Amino acid sequence: MGVKNLWDILESCKKTLPLHHLQNKRVCVDLSCWMVQLHCVNKSHCAMKDKLYLKGLFHRLRALIALNCRLIFVTDGSIPAIKISTYRRRLNPGNEVTLDDTNPQKVASVRRNMGSEFSCMIKEAKVLGMALGIPCLDGIEEAEAQCALLNSESLCDGCFTSDSDAFLFGARTVYRDICLGEGGYVVCYEMDDIERKLGFGRNSLITLAVLLGSDYSQGVRGFGPESACRIVKSIGDSAILQQIASEGFSISKKAIGSKKQGRNCAGLEKDSNGNNCNLQRYNQFLQVIDAYLTPKCHSADSDAVHRVLALYPFRCSQLHQICAQYFDWPSEKTDEYILPKIGERDLRRFANLRSTSSELGVHHALNEMPVKCPMSGIVKQRKHQGRDYFEVSWEDMDGLKQSTVPADLVQSACPERILEFELRRAQQKKPNSRRSRPRKVETRADIKEIDQKLQELLLEIEQNNTPTHNAITLGGSILEETGARTKSESNSGRCEERNNGKSSSSDFYSTASSDSTTEIIDLTSPAPPVCAIGVSRCQETKCIDVIELSESDNDVSPEHTVKARELRLFISSIRDEIY
């Protein structure tokens, strides 16, 4: 629990940070808090039987492993003597607690029941953590106090706990909650923000615990969050504890006034025998202050702390056994879950090594690094949720051949691999483009022969399908005079027959040449869009006589127009490729 109402007081200092914020950090974990969170998700019998809390822990750990977030589990030790009364009150809510129960001089610390169901859950979590390379530090008493000590000594970057009294033990950065998946985040509180925004230091927070109540005391009656914060701010962080030690509860009397005369207030109480309990309360609060300032923990230079600060390897075979025992997973499924995360973690460590070397002025090529790059190459480029990824192949990783990693990670770890991938992809595209193009003509004679054949083909199609009023180009010459003469003769013939009073329904058009026969077309029947009466070749002038049957220049078959356009485009493309 921690300090009563403290999370509400610190609400303005809460920050929601992306999960990526934990990348390359070392964080201590109050394991009891995590197991309580995971167990509260589902308290049914099936949840205990199927180990849902342990599966939740496994997925939380593998997400942090991929970010190269080095975790240290910290467990609770013995129950502090000053906390015995709170512990008994939680186990038996109906029982009242006497002052003798709250006196740590008469009550010694109590060892926890290591055979309880919750203790068994803690043991399973520790075994799973060791298989994943996560060490565990067994605390002397409070786990959050041990986490706070490591954080205050800069041996870790923060601590995961839901107990607000971690700040009272000296923690500087506390992660209260974590959410996984896309858009994952952590809820963070930092002591720098608390000092800057609220003006509360460690001593002020301890005073709030004394006034409002915590795991170590029930607080002072008559104080709420607002009145407690007001009196603490009025005195200041540097002098608040000294003033409590010297003046006792006179400060609380001044704060709440004497409106409740005749009633016990501000801690002025009497026991069942009528004795004044104020002195006992005063001594108890001094012990609360001392418990927060000097908790029982492993010192920063102890062997236990040095042991958990070392790097531990990932034990694949042991993890296979644990997952088969607890989750009934085959080895392939376990590898599918964890090996890609292990590969991503190793790649981040390699990126950190290159970055540190560059900062020191040592620039090594990829093949000259003292540590071999775990990634052997890039297979393909991918995109997921709007973010760029690479599917990469791994080297010297049993059970893992390929997986996807963020593109920015590959860029920071081994940009040479990206360059190799782009060059290889460019080379693979060139042969495909060559095969799609037609074979190029080598000699000039072949070019002329193909061009002549295409011209003859175009001429033949235009003779059969295009309107005859257009002048035809043959061998590069436009015979405009012949077309004009033919059109003039046609128009004169049409005028003569109109003048003779011929009916329009019996009009005929004819033409004759020295080497062609006359062709008659009945216009009363449905006529095609364009009709050519006759075409003859003149040997002397090498021209073509054309008779136009349509008076409109736009009376052209759409199908013929489309085919002619497609042929011209095709010929143009062939010429572009040849030349």
C-alpha positions in Angstrom: 0.0 0.0 0.0 2.6 2.6 1.1 1.4 6.0 2.3 -2.3 6.7 2.4 -3.5 9.0 -0.4 0.1 9.7 -1.6 -0.5 8.6 -5.2 -3.4 11.1 -5.3 -1.2 13.9 -4.0 1.5 13.0 -6.6 -1.1 12.9 -9.5 0.2 16.1 -11.1 3.7 14.5 -11.4 2.5 11.4 -13.2 4.0 10.8 -16.6 3.0 8.2 -19.2 6.0 7.3 -21.3 6.3 4.9 -24.3 7.5 1.4 -23.5 10.6 2.3 -25.7 11.7 4.6 -22.8 13.0 1.5 -21.0 15.4 0.6 -23.8 19.0 -0.1 -22.5 18.0 0.6 -18.9 18.6 -1.4 -15.7 15.5 -1.6 -13.6 14.7 -3.2 -10.2 11.4 -5.0 -9.9 9.5 -5.4 -6.6 8.4 -8.9 -7.6 5.6 -9.1 -5.0 3.9 -6.1 -6.6 4.1 -7.6 -10.1 2.7 -10.9 -9.0 -0.2 -9.2 -7.2 -1.0 -7.3 -10.3 -0.9 -10.3 -12.6 -2.8 -12.5 -10.1 -5.6 -9.9 -9.7 -6.3 -10.1 -13.5 -8.1 -13.4 -12.9 -8.5 -14.9 -9.5 -10.5 -17.9 -10.6 -9.4 -21.5 -10.0 -8.7 -21.9 -13.7 -6.3 -19.0 -13.6 -4.3 -20.7 -10.9 -4.4 -24.1 -12.6 -3.4 -22.7 -16.0 -0.7 -20.5 -14.5 -2.1 -17.4 -16.2 -0.2 -15.1 -13.9 3.0 -16.8 -14.9 2.2 -16.6 -18.6 1.5 -12.9 -18.1 4.9 -12.5 -16.4 6.6 -14.4 -19.3 5.2 -12.1 -21.9 6.0 -9.0 -19.9 9.6 -10.2 -19.5 10.1 -11.0 -23.1 8.9 -7.6 -24.2 11.4 -5.9 -21.9 14.2 -8.3 -23.0 13.7 -7.2 -26.6 14.4 -3.6 -25.5 17.6 -4.7 -23.7 16.1 -3.7 -20.4 18.1 -5.4 -17.7 15.9 -6.5 -14.9 16.7 -7.4 -11.3 14.0 -9.2 -9.3 13.8 -8.2 -5.6 11.8 -10.1 -3.1 10.6 -9.4 0.4 12.4 -10.7 3.4 11.2 -10.8 7.0 8.2 -8.6 8.0 9.6 -5.6 9.9 8.7 -5.4 13.5 7.1 -2.0 13.0 4.8 -3.5 10.4 3.6 -6.4 12.4 0.4 -4.6 13.5 -0.5 -3.6 10.0 0.2 -7.1 8.7 -2.1 -8.6 11.4 -4.8 -6.1 10.7 -4.7 -7.0 7.0 -5.0 -10.7 7.8 -7.8 -10.2 10.4 -9.6 -7.0 9.6 -12.0 -7.3 12.6 -9.2 -7.5 15.3 -8.2 -4.4 17.0 -4.5 -3.6 17.5 -3.1 -2.5 20.8 -0.2 -0.2 21.4 2.0 -3.1 22.5 1.5 -4.7 19.0 2.8 -1.5 17.4 5.9 -1.2 19.6 8.8 -2.6 17.6 10.9 -2.9 20.9 8.5 -5.6 22.2 7.8 -7.3 18.9 10.6 -8.8 16.7 10.5 -9.1 12.9 8.6 -12.2 11.6 9.7 -14.5 8.9 7.2 -14.9 6.1 5.3 -18.2 5.5 7.3 -19.6 2.6 4.8 -22.4 2.1 1.8 -20.1 1.3 0.2 -20.0 -2.1 1.6 -16.6 -2.8 5.1 -17.7 -1.8 4.9 -20.5 -4.3 4.0 -18.0 -7.0 7.1 -16.0 -6.1 9.3 -19.1 -6.4 7.9 -20.0 -9.8 8.6 -16.4 -11.0 12.2 -16.6 -9.7 12.8 -19.9 -11.5 11.4 -18.4 -14.8 13.5 -15.3 -14.4 16.7 -17.2 -13.9 16.0 -19.2 -17.1 15.7 -15.9 -18.9 18.9 -14.5 -17.4 17.2 -12.3 -14.8 18.9 -12.5 -11.3 17.0 -12.2 -8.1 18.0 -10.4 -4.9 16.3 -11.6 -1.7 15.7 -8.6 0.5 16.4 -8.5 4.2 13.0 -6.9 4.9 11.1 -4.7 2.5 11.6 -5.2 -1.2 10.7 -1.6 -2.2 13.3 -0.4 0.3 16.0 -2.5 -1.4 14.9 -1.2 -4.8 15.1 2.3 -3.6 18.6 1.9 -2.2 19.9 0.5 -5.5 18.2 3.4 -7.3 19.5 6.1 -4.9 23.0 4.6 -5.3 22.7 4.9 -9.1 23.0 1.1 -9.4 19.8 1.0 -11.4 17.8 3.6 -13.5 14.5 3.1 -11.6 12.3 0.6 -9.8 9.0 -1.1 -10.6 6.7 -1.0 -7.6 3.2 0.0 -6.7 4.1 0.9 -3.1 4.3 4.7 -2.9 6.6 4.6 0.1 9.5 3.8 -2.2 10.1 7.5 -2.4 10.4 7.6 1.4 13.1 5.0 1.2 15.1 7.2 -1.2 14.0 6.2 -4.7 14.4 8.7 -7.4 12.4 7.1 -10.3 9.4 4.8 -9.7 7.5 3.0 -12.5 4.1 2.3 -11.0 2.5 0.4 -13.9 3.3 -1.1 -17.3 1.2 -1.9 -20.4 2.3 -4.0 -23.3 1.3 -4.4 -26.9 1.1 -1.7 -29.6 1.2 1.6 -28.0 2.6 0.1 -24.8 3.6 2.5 -22.0 4.8 2.8 -18.5 3.5 5.1 -15.7 6.4 7.0 -14.2 7.0 9.3 -11.3 10.3 11.1 -10.7 11.5 12.7 -7.5 12.8 15.7 -9.5 9.3 16.5 -10.7 7.9 16.1 -7.1 10.4 18.5 -5.7 9.9 21.0 -8.5 6.1 21.0 -8.8 5.0 20.2 -5.3 8.0 21.3 -3.2 8.1 18.0 -1.4 11.4 16.3 -0.7 12.1 13.0 1.0 11.6 14.5 4.5 8.3 16.1 3.6 7.0 12.7 2.2 8.0 11.0 5.5 6.1 13.6 7.4 3.0 13.0 5.2 3.3 9.3 6.1 3.4 10.2 9.8 0.3 12.4 9.5 -1.8 10.5 7.0 -0.8 7.0 7.9 1.2 4.2 6.2 2.3 0.6 6.5 4.1 1.6 9.7 1.5 3.8 11.4 -2.2 4.7 11.5 -1.5 8.5 11.2 -2.9 11.3 13.2 -6.6 11.9 13.5 -7.8 15.2 12.2 -5.4 15.3 9.2 -6.5 14.9 5.6 -4.4 15.2 2.4 -5.0 19.0 2.1 -4.3 19.9 5.7 -1.2 17.6 5.9 0.2 19.1 2.7 -0.5 22.6 3.9 1.4 22.2 7.2 4.3 20.4 5.5 4.7 23.2 2.9 4.5 25.9 5.6 7.5 24.4 7.5 9.7 23.3 4.6 11.4 20.0 3.7 14.8 20.8 5.4 13.3 21.6 8.9 10.2 19.5 9.1 11.7 16.3 10.6 13.8 18.3 13.2 10.7 20.2 14.2 8.7 17.1 14.8 11.6 15.6 16.8 11.9 18.7 19.0 8.3 19.9 19.3 6.4 16.7 18.9 2.8 17.3 18.0 2.6 20.9 18.9 2.8 21.6 15.2 -0.3 19.5 14.7 -2.1 21.3 17.5 -1.4 24.7 15.8 -2.6 23.3 12.5 -5.9 21.9 13.6 -6.6 24.5 16.4 -8.5 23.9 19.5 -12.0 23.5 18.1 -12.4 20.0 19.5 -11.6 20.8 23.1 -12.6 18.0 25.5 -12.1 15.5 22.7 -8.9 13.5 22.0 -7.3 15.0 18.9 -3.9 15.3 17.3 -2.8 12.1 18.9 -3.7 13.1 22.5 -5.4 9.9 23.6 -5.7 7.8 26.7 -5.5 4.1 27.0 -8.1 1.9 28.8 -6.5 2.7 32.2 -6.8 6.4 31.6 -3.1 7.0 31.0 -1.9 9.5 28.5 -0.7 7.8 25.3 0.8 10.8 23.7 4.3 9.9 24.7 4.0 6.4 23.3 2.6 7.8 20.1 5.4 10.3 19.9 8.0 7.5 20.3 6.3 5.4 17.7 6.4 8.2 15.1 10.1 8.7 15.8 10.5 5.0 15.0 8.5 5.4 11.8 10.9 8.2 10.7 13.9 6.1 11.5 12.5 3.1 9.7 12.2 5.1 6.5 15.5 6.8 6.8 17.6 3.7 7.7 15.8 0.6 6.4 17.4 -2.8 6.7 18.8 -3.6 3.2 21.8 -5.1 1.5 24.4 -2.4 1.2 25.5 -1.2 -2.2 29.0 -2.8 -1.8 27.7 -6.1 -0.5 28.4 -9.4 -2.3 24.7 -10.0 -2.8 24.3 -6.7 -4.7 27.5 -7.4 -6.8 26.1 -10.8 -7.7 22.9 -9.5 -9.2 24.6 -6.7 -11.1 26.5 -9.2 -13.2 25.3 -10.4 -16.6 23.5 -13.8 -16.7 23.1 -16.0 -19.8 19.9 -17.1 -21.4 19.3 -20.8 -20.6 17.3 -22.2 -23.5 17.1 -25.8 -22.3 15.9 -24.8 -18.8 13.3 -22.5 -20.3 12.0 -25.4 -22.5 11.5 -27.5 -19.3 9.7 -24.7 -17.4 7.4 -23.9 -20.3 6.6 -27.6 -20.9 5.9 -28.1 -17.2 3.8 -25.0 -16.5 2.3 -24.1 -19.9 2.4 -27.5 -21.7 4.3 -25.8 -24.6 6.5 -27.7 -27.0 10.0 -26.5 -27.5 9.1 -25.1 -30.9 6.5 -22.8 -29.5 8.7 -21.6 -26.7 11.5 -20.8 -29.3 9.0 -19.0 -31.4 8.1 -16.7 -28.5 11.5 -16.0 -27.0 14.2 -16.4 -29.6 13.3 -13.4 -31.7 13.4 -11.2 -28.6 16.8 -12.6 -27.6 18.1 -11.8 -31.1 16.8 -8.3 -30.9 18.3 -7.8 -27.5 21.7 -9.0 -28.7 21.5 -6.6 -31.7 20.8 -3.7 -29.4 23.8 -4.6 -27.3 25.9 -4.7 -30.4 24.5 -1.2 -31.4 25.5 0.1 -28.0 29.0 -1.2 -28.4 29.4 0.5 -31.7 27.9 3.7 -30.4 30.2 3.7 -27.3 33.3 3.1 -29.6 32.4 6.0 -31.8 32.0 8.3 -28.8 35.5 7.3 -27.7 36.9 8.1 -31.2 37.4 4.4 -32.1 35.8 3.7 -35.5 35.9 0.0 -36.5 34.5 -1.5 -39.6 31.8 -4.2 -39.2 34.2 -7.1 -39.7 36.8 -5.5 -37.4 34.6 -5.3 -34.3 35.8 -7.3 -31.3 32.3 -8.8 -30.9 30.7 -10.5 -33.9 27.5 -9.0 -35.2 24.6 -11.4 -34.5 22.8 -10.4 -37.7 24.2 -11.9 -40.9 22.1 -10.0 -43.4 18.7 -8.5 -44.5 16.2 -10.7 -46.3 13.5 -8.2 -47.1 11.9 -5.0 -46.1 8.6 -4.9 -44.2 6.1 -2.4 -42.7 4.0 -3.0 -39.6 1.6 -0.5 -38.0 3.2 2.3 -40.1 6.7 1.5 -38.8 9.6 0.2 -41.0 11.0 -3.2 -40.2 13.6 -5.5 -41.8 13.3 -9.3 -41.9 16.9 -10.3 -41.0 18.8 -13.6 -40.9 20.7 -14.5 -37.7 24.1 -16.1 -37.2 25.1 -18.6 -34.6 21.6 -18.7 -33.0 20.3 -22.2 -32.7 16.6 -22.5 -33.5 16.3 -19.0 -35.0 17.0 -18.3 -38.7 15.0 -15.2 -39.5 12.9 -12.6 -37.7 11.8 -9.0 -38.0 13.5 -6.1 -36.2 12.9 -2.3 -36.3 14.7 -0.6 -39.2 16.2 2.1 -37.0 17.8 -0.6 -34.9 19.5 -2.1 -37.9 20.6 1.4 -39.0 22.3 2.0 -35.6 23.8 -1.5 -35.3 25.1 -2.3 -38.8 24.3 0.2 -41.6 26.7 -1.8 -43.8 24.0 -4.5 -43.9 21.4 -2.0 -45.3 23.9 -0.9 -48.0 24.5 -4.5 -49.0 20.8 -5.2 -49.1 20.1 -2.1 -51.4 22.9 -3.0 -53.7 21.7 -6.6 -54.0 18.2 -5.5 -54.6 19.3 -3.1 -57.4 21.3 -5.9 -59.1 18.3 -8.2 -59.0 16.2 -5.6 -60.8 18.5 -5.1 -63.8 18.2 -8.6 -65.3 14.4 -8.4 -65.1 14.4 -5.1 -67.0 16.6 -6.5 -69.7 14.4 -9.6 -70.3 11.3 -7.4 -70.6 12.8 -5.3 -73.4 12.8 -6.6 -77.1 16.0 -7.7 -78.7 18.0 -4.8 -80.1 18.9 -4.7 -83.9 22.6 -4.7 -84.4 23.0 -3.6 -88.1 21.7 -0.5 -90.0 20.4 -2.7 -92.8 18.2 -4.7 -90.4 16.8 -1.4 -89.1 15.9 -0.2 -92.6 14.3 -3.6 -93.5 12.1 -3.5 -90.4 11.1 0.1 -91.0 10.1 -0.7 -94.6 8.0 -3.7 -93.5 6.2 -1.5 -90.9 5.5 1.2 -93.6 4.0 -1.4 -95.9 1.8 -2.8 -93.1 0.6 0.7 -92.2 -0.1 1.5 -95.8 -2.2 -1.7 -96.3 -4.3 -1.0 -93.2 -4.9 2.6 -94.2 -6.0 1.5 -97.7 -8.6 -0.9 -96.3 -9.8 0.9 -93.2 -9.3 4.7 -93.3 -11.5 7.3 -95.2 -10.3 7.9 -98.7 -10.5 11.7 -98.5 -7.2 11.7 -96.6 -4.1 11.9 -98.6 -2.0 8.8 -98.4 1.7 9.0 -97.8 3.8 6.5 -99.8 7.5 6.4 -99.6 7.6 9.7 -97.8 5.7 11.7 -100.6 2.2 13.2 -100.0 0.1 13.1 -103.2 -2.1 16.0 -102.4 -2.7 17.0 -106.1 -4.2 13.6 -107.0 -6.6 13.7 -104.0 -7.7 17.2 -104.8 -8.4 16.3 -108.5 -10.4 13.2 -107.5 -12.5 15.2 -105.0 -13.2 17.9 -107.6 -14.5 15.4 -110.2 -16.7 13.8 -107.5 -18.2 17.1 -106.5 -18.9 18.1 -110.2 -20.6 14.8 -110.9 -22.8 15.3 -107.9 -23.9 18.8 -109.0 -24.8 17.7 -112.5 -27.1 15.0 -111.2 -28.8 17.4 -108.8 -29.5 19.8 -111.7 -31.1 17.0 -113.8 -33.8 16.6 -111.2 -32.7 13.2 -110.1 -34.2 11.9 -106.9 -31.8 11.7 -103.9 -32.9 8.2 -103.2 -31.6 7.1 -106.6 -28.3 9.0 -106.7 -25.3 7.1 -107.9 -21.7 8.0 -107.9 -19.2 6.5 -110.3 -15.7 6.9 -111.3 -13.6 5.3 -114.1 -10.0 5.0 -114.9 -8.1 3.5 -117.7 -7.4 0.3 -115.8 -10.4 -0.1 -113.3 -14.0 -1.0 -113.6 -17.1 1.0 -112.4 -18.5 0.3 -108.9 -22.1 1.2 -108.0 -23.4 1.7 -104.4 -27.0 2.0 -103.4 -27.4 4.7 -100.9 -31.0 3.8 -100.0 -29.8 0.9 -98.0 -28.0 1.4 -94.6 -24.6 2.4 -95.5 -21.4 1.7 -93.5 -19.8 4.7 -91.9 -17.2 5.0 -94.6 -17.1 3.3 -98.0 -14.3 3.3 -100.6 -15.7 3.0 -104.2 -12.5 2.1 -105.9 -8.8 2.3 -105.6 -6.4 1.9 -108.6 -2.7 2.4 -108.9 -1.4 4.7 -111.6 1.8 3.3 -113.0 2.9 6.6 -114.6 2.4 9.0 -111.7 2.5 6.3 -108.9 -0.5 7.8 -107.3 -3.9 6.5 -106.0 -7.3 7.7 -107.2 -9.8 8.1 -104.4 -13.5 8.7 -104.6 -15.1 10.1 -101.4 -18.6 9.0 -100.7 -19.1 10.9 -97.5 -19.5 14.6 -97.3 -18.4 14.8 -93.7 -14.7 14.8 -92.8 -15.5 13.2 -89.4 -17.5 10.2 -90.8 -14.9 7.6 -89.7 -15.4 4.2 -88.1 -14.4 4.4 -84.4 -13.0 0.9 -84.5 -10.8 1.8 -87.4 -9.6 4.9 -85.6 -8.7 3.1 -82.5 -6.8 0.3 -84.3 -4.9 2.8 -86.4 -3.9 4.8 -83.3 -2.8 1.6 -81.5 -0.7 0.6 -84.5 0.9 4.0 -84.6 1.8 3.9 -80.9 3.2 0.4 -81.3 5.3 1.4 -84.2 6.5 4.5 -82.3 7.5 2.4 -79.4 9.4 -0.1 -81.6 11.3 2.8 -83.2 12.3 4.2 -79.8 13.6 0.8 -78.7 15.5 0.3 -82.0 17.1 3.8 -82.2 
